Amino acid sequence: MRKKFLLFISLLVMVAVISACGSDSADSDGSGSSDPVEIKYSLDQPASHIWVEAVNHFSELVDEKTDGSVVIDVHDSASLGTQREALEGMKNGTMGGTVSLEPVSGWVEEIGIFGIPYLFEDENHLGDFLASEHGEELDNLMIEEGFRPLTYFMRAPRQISSNSPITSVDDLEGVNIRVPESPTAPPAFEAMGARVVTLPISEVYSALQQNVIDAQENPLTQIYSDKFYEVQDYITLSNHQFQAAYMLVSEDIWSELSDEQKEAVQEAAKETQEFESELHKKELDEAMTGLEEAGTEISEVDTSEFAEKASEAYSGYDDLMQEWIEKVNSVK
């Protein structure tokens, strides 16, 4: 009787051990009964914006590639706050990710290089820089601050819209132009002869309409979507800034993912970059067509004279920006 009892106990122990091992194995690869990892993304663009469409696509890919063990929860239209607030949330653990560029400079000052007019010659130069050791260095600086870049989205180059034609850099002399508030863009526009005004983007249309400012600068896609062509007759293809925005994820959350999950998320991010690139090209073509149909006069100019004047401001930037200007130029 005693032997039978001991045998029964031994069998129970074996069953328990096997069950525990099976449970550990299932949970360890993220495919077991454990709750999925939820990553909350906050975007301040409207639902129709291509970044929102791209991140929603990313969400679908991640769900598919991780078998639902990682969930990307997308919130658009600044329903959870601005880009800066999203970044602050990633720092304190209340937010999982966002798409951003300029606000990241609040923690990684080196990001300011993207605001220097005519530093990047074209989109290829920018792409080569991002893929270089210096681009990787920027990635690591962001990771150290808790923001891991998964991929980036190219922006359309920035152009000038104005009340009167600007066909040479001399035409900028004395022009009141709105530029974003940054440590790098205003000095370059002043070097080109303009009088700089910094305003929130939400106030630009009315300022143009009331002739408070004579000009502004933005990608054609924004000039079209914000309908600046209704209050501006001229656009100059100045191509003064080439930029990319980063799709970021919280480093704290990233460190909690299994190797298999990380690989799947990275694969989804790469496919998302390709998806967004196609959206970007389509949107830019539609903006150009729409502006032409609206009767806007669009001028191509010799950008070298604009770049030469803008570069006079470079010597006034701080030592850190000087260092990174050299790094960007080394990639040419």
C-alpha positions in Angstrom: 0.0 0.0 0.0 2.8 2.4 0.9 4.6 1.6 -2.4 1.4 2.4 -4.4 1.0 5.7 -2.5 4.6 6.7 -3.2 4.2 5.8 -6.9 1.1 7.9 -7.0 2.9 10.9 -5.5 5.8 10.4 -7.9 3.4 10.5 -10.9 1.8 13.7 -9.6 5.2 15.4 -9.3 6.2 14.3 -12.8 2.9 15.7 -14.3 3.4 19.0 -12.5 7.0 19.4 -13.7 6.0 18.6 -17.3 3.2 21.1 -17.2 5.4 23.8 -15.8 8.1 23.2 -18.4 5.4 23.3 -21.2 4.1 26.6 -19.7 7.5 28.2 -19.5 8.3 27.1 -23.1 5.1 28.6 -24.4 5.5 31.9 -22.5 9.2 32.3 -23.4 8.5 32.8 -27.1 5.5 35.1 -26.6 3.1 32.6 -28.1 1.6 31.2 -24.9 -1.2 32.3 -22.8 0.6 35.3 -21.4 -0.8 38.8 -22.2 0.5 40.5 -25.4 2.9 43.4 -25.1 1.0 46.5 -25.9 2.9 49.5 -27.4 0.9 52.7 -27.4 1.8 55.1 -30.3 0.8 58.8 -30.1 0.7 60.8 -33.3 -0.3 64.5 -33.5 -1.2 64.3 -37.2 -4.8 63.8 -38.4 -6.1 60.3 -39.4 -5.7 61.1 -43.1 -1.9 61.9 -42.7 0.4 59.4 -44.4 2.4 58.9 -41.2 -0.8 57.8 -39.4 -1.6 55.5 -42.3 1.9 54.1 -42.3 1.9 53.4 -38.5 -1.5 51.7 -38.8 0.0 49.5 -41.5 2.9 48.9 -39.2 0.4 47.8 -36.5 -1.1 45.3 -38.8 2.2 43.9 -39.9 3.4 43.5 -36.2 0.2 41.7 -35.3 0.7 39.3 -38.2 4.4 38.7 -37.7 4.3 38.2 -33.9 1.1 36.1 -33.9 -0.6 38.8 -31.8 2.1 38.7 -29.1 2.9 42.4 -29.7 0.1 44.9 -30.2 0.6 48.4 -31.6 -2.2 50.7 -30.4 -2.3 53.8 -32.6 -3.8 57.2 -31.5 -3.8 60.1 -34.0 -4.9 63.8 -34.1 -2.9 64.6 -30.9 -5.6 62.8 -28.9 -2.9 61.8 -26.4 -0.9 65.0 -26.8 1.8 66.6 -29.0 5.0 65.0 -30.2 7.0 66.4 -27.4 4.4 65.1 -24.9 4.7 61.7 -26.5 8.5 61.8 -26.1 8.1 62.8 -22.5 5.7 59.9 -22.0 8.3 57.5 -23.5 10.7 58.8 -20.9 8.4 58.3 -18.0 6.9 55.0 -19.1 3.4 56.2 -20.1 3.9 56.1 -23.9 5.3 53.5 -26.2 6.2 55.3 -29.4 5.7 58.2 -31.9 7.0 59.7 -35.2 9.1 62.8 -34.6 12.1 64.8 -35.6 12.6 68.4 -34.3 11.2 67.8 -30.8 13.8 65.0 -30.2 16.4 67.8 -30.1 15.1 68.6 -26.7 17.0 65.5 -25.5 19.5 64.9 -28.4 20.8 68.3 -29.5 22.5 66.8 -32.5 19.1 66.4 -34.2 19.4 70.2 -34.8 21.4 69.5 -37.9 18.3 68.6 -39.8 17.1 72.2 -39.4 20.1 73.8 -41.2 19.1 75.0 -44.7 21.1 73.6 -47.6 23.2 71.3 -45.4 21.9 68.3 -47.2 22.2 68.6 -51.0 19.3 66.3 -51.9 17.4 63.2 -50.7 20.2 60.9 -51.8 22.7 62.8 -49.7 20.3 62.6 -46.7 19.8 58.9 -47.2 23.5 58.2 -47.5 24.1 60.1 -44.2 21.3 58.2 -42.4 22.9 54.9 -43.5 26.4 56.0 -42.6 28.4 55.5 -39.3 27.3 59.1 -38.4 23.6 58.2 -38.9 24.2 55.2 -36.7 25.8 57.4 -34.1 22.7 59.6 -34.1 20.6 56.4 -33.6 22.7 55.4 -30.6 22.4 58.9 -29.1 18.6 58.6 -29.3 18.7 55.1 -27.8 20.7 56.4 -24.9 17.9 58.8 -24.2 15.2 56.1 -24.4 14.1 56.6 -28.0 14.9 53.7 -30.3 14.6 54.5 -34.1 12.9 51.6 -35.9 13.0 53.3 -39.3 12.5 56.8 -40.8 10.1 58.4 -43.2 11.4 60.9 -45.8 9.8 64.3 -45.9 9.2 66.3 -49.0 11.8 69.1 -49.4 10.8 72.5 -48.0 9.9 75.3 -50.5 9.0 79.0 -50.2 5.5 80.4 -51.0 5.2 84.2 -51.3 3.1 87.2 -52.2 5.5 88.2 -55.0 7.9 86.1 -57.2 11.2 85.0 -55.6 13.4 83.9 -58.5 16.8 84.8 -57.0 18.2 85.1 -53.5 18.1 88.9 -54.0 14.3 88.8 -54.0 14.4 87.6 -50.4 15.9 90.9 -49.2 13.5 92.5 -46.6 10.8 89.8 -47.0 9.0 88.9 -43.8 9.1 85.1 -43.8 7.7 82.7 -41.3 10.0 79.9 -40.3 9.7 77.3 -37.5 11.3 78.3 -34.2 14.7 76.6 -34.1 18.3 77.5 -33.4 19.4 76.8 -36.9 16.9 77.9 -39.6 16.4 81.6 -38.7 20.1 82.6 -38.9 20.3 81.1 -42.4 17.3 82.9 -43.7 18.6 86.1 -42.2 21.9 85.5 -44.0 19.8 85.2 -47.2 18.4 88.7 -46.5 15.0 87.9 -45.1 13.3 89.2 -42.0 12.4 86.1 -39.9 9.1 85.7 -38.1 8.4 82.7 -35.9 4.8 81.6 -35.6 2.9 78.4 -34.8 1.8 76.6 -38.0 -1.8 77.1 -36.9 -1.4 80.9 -37.3 0.3 81.0 -40.6 -2.7 81.0 -42.9 -4.3 84.0 -41.2 -1.0 85.8 -41.0 -0.6 85.4 -44.8 -4.2 86.4 -45.4 -3.8 89.6 -43.3 -0.3 90.4 -44.8 1.4 90.2 -41.4 4.0 88.1 -43.2 5.0 88.1 -46.9 6.1 84.5 -47.2 6.4 81.1 -45.5 8.3 77.9 -46.1 7.1 74.3 -46.0 6.9 71.1 -48.1 4.6 71.4 -51.1 2.4 68.7 -49.5 1.7 71.0 -46.5 1.4 74.2 -48.7 -1.3 72.3 -50.5 -3.1 70.6 -47.6 -3.1 73.8 -45.5 -4.4 75.7 -48.6 -1.7 78.4 -48.4 -2.2 78.7 -52.2 -5.5 80.5 -51.5 -3.5 83.4 -50.0 -0.2 83.1 -51.9 0.2 83.2 -55.6 3.9 82.2 -56.0 6.0 79.2 -55.0 9.8 79.0 -55.3 11.3 75.5 -55.5 14.1 76.5 -53.2 14.7 72.9 -51.9 16.4 74.4 -48.8 15.8 71.5 -46.4 15.8 67.7 -46.9 14.6 65.9 -43.8 13.4 62.6 -42.4 11.3 61.9 -39.4 12.0 58.8 -37.1 9.5 56.2 -36.1 10.5 55.6 -32.5 9.8 53.1 -29.9 10.5 53.2 -26.1 13.8 51.6 -25.3 12.4 50.3 -22.1 9.6 48.4 -23.9 12.0 47.3 -26.6 14.3 45.7 -24.0 11.3 43.6 -22.7 10.7 41.9 -26.1 12.1 38.5 -26.9 14.6 38.1 -29.7 11.9 36.7 -32.0 9.6 39.6 -31.3 12.4 42.1 -31.9 13.2 40.5 -35.3 9.5 40.5 -36.3 9.0 44.2 -35.3 12.2 45.2 -37.2 11.0 43.3 -40.3 7.6 45.1 -40.0 9.3 48.5 -39.7 11.4 47.9 -42.8 8.3 47.0 -44.8 6.5 50.0 -43.4 9.3 52.3 -44.6 8.7 51.0 -48.1 4.9 51.4 -47.8 5.3 55.0 -46.5 7.7 55.9 -49.3 5.1 55.0 -51.9 2.5 57.1 -50.1 5.0 60.0 -49.9 5.6 60.0 -53.7 1.9 59.8 -54.5 1.1 62.6 -52.1 3.9 64.9 -53.5 2.6 64.3 -57.1 -0.9 65.1 -56.0 0.2 68.3 -54.3 2.1 69.5 -57.3 -0.8 68.8 -59.6 -3.3 70.5 -57.2 -1.2 73.6 -56.9 -0.8 73.9 -60.6 -4.5 73.5 -61.1 -5.1 76.2 -58.5 -3.2 78.6 -60.7 -0.1 78.9 -58.4 3.0 80.1 -60.3 5.8 77.7 -59.5 9.3 78.7 -60.3 12.5 76.6 -60.4 15.6 78.6 -59.4 19.3 78.3 -59.1 19.6 77.1 -55.6 23.3 77.4 -55.4 23.1 81.2 -54.8 20.6 80.6 -52.0 22.9 77.9 -50.5 25.9 80.1 -50.7 24.2 82.9 -48.7 22.7 80.5 -46.2 26.1 78.9 -45.5 27.4 82.3 -44.2 25.3 81.6 -41.1 27.0 78.2 -40.4 30.0 79.8 -38.7 27.7 81.3 -36.1 26.4 77.9 -34.9 27.8 76.3 -31.7 30.7 73.9 -31.7 28.4 70.8 -31.6 26.7 71.9 -34.8 30.0 72.7 -36.4 31.2 69.2 -35.6 28.1 67.6 -37.2 28.2 69.9 -40.2 31.6 68.4 -40.9 30.2 64.9 -40.4 27.4 65.5 -42.9 29.8 67.0 -45.5 32.1 64.0 -45.1 29.4 61.8 -46.5 29.1 63.7 -49.9 
